[in-house]
Amino acid sequence: MEVVTLMQGSPHSSLTPVFLVHAISGAALPYFQLQSLSDDDRPVYGISSPIHCANSDGFEFPATLRDLAAIYIQHILTVHAQGPFILGGWSMGGMVAMLMAQMLHDDGRLVEKVIMIDSANPELLPSIDSPEQLADIAQGTFERSVAIRGLQFDHDIKPASQPLSPLPQDVMLSCHATDTPSPFAWQNPVSWAPTPSSPCTSFHPDHPSSSPSPAPTSPDPSLASDTTSNASDTDTCNSSLGSPEGPDDEPDFLANIKLHIYHGLGLMARVQPGDLFPPGSSSDFDAILISCAAPPDLFAVDPSPYLHSRLVKGDALGWNAARFKTFTRLNFSGLHDAAFEMENIAEISQLLRLCLIDLA
């Protein structure tokens, strides 16, 4: 799979393409399961992390969620340089898509719509107060991701009792000062099926945004080291949480998912109020939130004091409708984690089709 992979439709279509960003696993594979979103071959692309592409040894995780969005913008511009743009994503992917849209908008490019599949405003994510809490969140997210598809990992290895290095100050977050209650607790998405990777598209070294900024000390206790290379990160990650086990081609894929979960949680934890929406700013594009319609008491809560599959304190998941040209919320009957399970594919596909009606 490439960083930007055609999921359906024709790349030669005159219709505006749709770009869907991966969730916390870093893989865009769930979007392959979508039914046709257009009767006119509208191209739909999935965006995956370079860590899941072949020849990814040189990839370094960016320091911020904005840096990650900048990398993905450079990739989609190689496919669709002129715009307009339709962006979206599931969970973390919706957050990144919103950042991409803001950056494209600020650069004077036309963004038509952002479609978020049960994505919260990252400026209002709850606090991560300690390395142990972050390790628990990452471990629980990884275990749930693995369990969904019946894969195996080492149950006997627990997170390290002591972090390898202190959590940086910028991740020692307290609850953001805001009149709006935090609408979201760390959630554990992912439905995917392992497939062999194909070479990823190349970065553009001449463009300053195509290579991620050097990462500061890792926010992830099991990934803290003097280097951000995949090899050292994988070693420290495995020493803390254990190596996954499975069929011949699964360990590397699962290890990369584990690595991406750690980094992804760290990137989201760094987002501060004003990073996405500067005070007084607004966006001249439409936003749609596809959200689970069930009340919060129907969502399972994990035994860990830090892990909740989803805890909603507001229907809009922290998004301020006044910041957009229009803001629409659509109900989805399935649970967050099961959004791309086969029993929900028809419904999520129909909702996405609805989002694309009347778009050129």
DAKAFEN-V641988 format. One record per backbone hydrogen bond with DSSP energy under -1.0 kcal/mol. NH is the residue of the N-H (numbers start at 1). CO is the residue of the C=O. If there is no record, write none. Layout:
{{NH | CO} {NH | CO}}
This chain:
{{5 | 46} {7 | 44} {8 | 44} {10 | 41} {13 | 10} {18 | 43} {19 | 86} {20 | 45} {21 | 88} {22 | 47} {26 | 23} {31 | 28} {32 | 29} {33 | 30} {34 | 31} {44 | 8} {45 | 18} {46 | 5} {47 | 20} {48 | 3} {49 | 26} {52 | 49} {53 | 50} {54 | 198} {59 | 56} {68 | 64} {69 | 65} {70 | 66} {71 | 67} {72 | 68} {73 | 69} {74 | 70} {75 | 71} {76 | 72} {77 | 73} {80 | 76} {85 | 110} {87 | 113} {88 | 19} {89 | 115} {90 | 21} {91 | 117} {93 | 90} {94 | 91} {95 | 91} {96 | 92} {97 | 93} {98 | 94} {99 | 95} {100 | 96} {101 | 97} {102 | 98} {103 | 99} {104 | 100} {105 | 101} {106 | 102} {107 | 103} {108 | 105} {109 | 104} {112 | 85} {113 | 85} {114 | 286} {115 | 87} {116 | 288} {117 | 89} {118 | 116} {118 | 290} {121 | 317} {124 | 121} {125 | 122} {134 | 130} {135 | 131} {136 | 132} {137 | 133} {138 | 134} {139 | 135} {140 | 136} {141 | 137} {142 | 138} {143 | 139} {144 | 140} {145 | 141} {146 | 142} {147 | 143} {148 | 144} {150 | 147} {151 | 146} {164 | 221} {171 | 168} {173 | 128} {173 | 171} {207 | 204} {210 | 207} {223 | 220} {233 | 229} {234 | 230} {235 | 231} {236 | 232} {237 | 233} {238 | 234} {239 | 235} {240 | 236} {241 | 237} {242 | 238} {245 | 152} {250 | 247} {254 | 250} {255 | 251} {256 | 252} {257 | 253} {258 | 254} {259 | 255} {260 | 256} {261 | 257} {262 | 258} {263 | 259} {264 | 260} {265 | 261} {266 | 262} {267 | 263} {268 | 264} {269 | 265} {270 | 266} {275 | 272} {281 | 278} {283 | 323} {286 | 112} {287 | 326} {288 | 114} {289 | 328} {290 | 116} {291 | 330} {293 | 332} {298 | 295} {299 | 296} {309 | 300} {317 | 314} {319 | 316} {323 | 320} {324 | 321} {325 | 285} {328 | 287} {330 | 289} {332 | 291} {339 | 336} {341 | 338} {344 | 341} {348 | 344} {349 | 345} {350 | 346} {351 | 347} {352 | 348} {353 | 349} {354 | 350} {355 | 351} {356 | 352} {359 | 356}}
